[in-house]
Amino acid sequence: MTSLLVRRARLVPIGPASAPAQGTVDVLVEDGRVTAVAPGLDAPAGVEEVDADGRWCAPGLWDQHVHLAQWTLASQRLDLGPARTPEQALQLVAERVTTLPGVPIVGWGHRSGTWTREVTVSELDAVTGDTPVVLISGDGHHAWLNTTALMHLALPVRDSVVRENEWFAVYPRLATLVGNDGTSPEAVRRTLDAAAARGVVGLVDFEFGGDRAEWASRWAAECDVLRVRWATYADTLDDVIAAGLRTGDVLPGCDERATMGPLKIISDGSLNTRTAWCCEPYADAHRLEYPAGQPNLSGAELRYLLARAHAHGLEIATHAIGDAAVAEALGAYADTGAAGSIEHAQLVGRDDVRRMAELGVRASVQPAHLLDDRDLTDLVWPGRAERSFAFRWMLDDGVELALGSDAPVSPLDPWLAIAASVHRSADDRDPWTPEQALTPAEALAASVDGQPTVGTGSRGDLVLLDADPLAGGSDSAAVGGALRTMSVALTVVGGRVVHSVL
């Protein structure tokens, strides 16, 4: 931790009781904490100074749901986002095979939920030959592999995609297919630097197949840029418990900026893959093996994991997208007394939102997903739009909201998440279910890891912004546009400058 004096800053008020600051103030950070906020502070000897020149000072932003290695890899993968049909995806793959013959291909980002037919391994084989190809869907819950890739990864040969638990289990083995997979410390450092440039001071890393020693290695290799909370999955839970690590403990080999996070449980699937577990069938249920989706664990298995993690001092982050999955997860929290979050909470029942508040379970949500899932929701969850991404219900009922990206499903950009929660549209259409929108102040408060308006005792995690993020206005499209393009002049973590254009 280091010290810093920021002069002539305007404080951004955080929280419903906060009033806009009058004029500019100086902010002194010493040993990682804000120790004074007032005009005209005396500078302690040897403390670095920066002049905010009237810029807006807010607590640093957090992304509460990131798959860091996957996000780092995304820039190196074949971008399938533009593919609106299986044929377009196949054309993109065929072009890559022609350009780089024999080089294994990992693609990312197709949204097959709106495609009108199922894809097959045989049609992928027809354009790829013996080149191994793995095409990961934009929700991360299934992959379309050709036969060569299936065999290389020791998967049973089939003519359909690999889904859910089977896919999650094989994902860490992709490195055996592509060799240097682009997640070196240098690559991760570039990703962290880019996040810092958007005002991010911390993230929760939910990477599949990782282990705690990986972060110790990164820390030693100068990846100590942001605060990190590392989440374990069930397959590494025994190791975490044996090490005596509890949520909030410093990770071995790191400092207090890198800590133990929660146990992550994926209790159901996704909307795009039609595996999110719902109370009602999907509109295209005739195409599905499980008409209403399905859970990935039984109720007993879910409760066992929650109880075991809770007994050893770990919070739990439970992925639940469908309303049936949300209800089951809340029942498990109630039965075990565990603390933590529902990750995504995309489709919710009205009473379950109230129960979430009663149990003190946090809603860790990703507003940018609503931009991608708007049309698909209307297609396969007809009549359920008002219960999708129900942020207003949650906030009004007293549920703690924590915003994130789920990168690489959405970009690691907190301003995109904030803008999406305020103006629920990505195009010229009117906002989608605008009654569920947040105000800029509410969205910002849900993006700063519970930190208040910068003041004495605050963490020394600050951002200086070139515009007022709470400027507001009656035109939500204009407000959303201003938030998406927010310019960050300075990012500070524990008094240490990690990004500056001053």
Secondary structure, DSSP 8 states (H G I E B T S, - for coil): ---EEEEEEEE---STT-----S-EEEEEETTEEEEEETT----TT-EEEE-TT-EEEE-EEEEEE-HHHHHHHTTSEE-TT--SHHHHHHHHHHHHHHSTT--EEEEEE-GGG-SS---HHHHHHHHTTS-EEEEETTSSEEEE-HHHHHHTT----SS-EEHHHHHHHGGGGHHHHSS-S-SHHHHHHHHHHHHTTTEEEEEE--TT--HHHHHHHHHTT-TTSEEEEEE-HHHHHHHHHTT--TT-B-TTS-TTEEEEEEEEE-S--TTTT-S--SS--TTGGG-SSTT---SS-HHHHHHHHHHHHHTT--EEEEE-SHHHHHHHHHHHHHH---EEEEE--B--HHHHHHHHHHT-EEEE-THHHHHHHHHHHHHSTT-GGGBS-HHHHHHTT--EEE---BTSS-S-HHHHHHHHHS--SSSS--SSGGG---HHHHHHTTTTT--SS-TT-BS-EEEESS-TT---S-HHHHHHHHHT--EEEEEETTEEEEE--
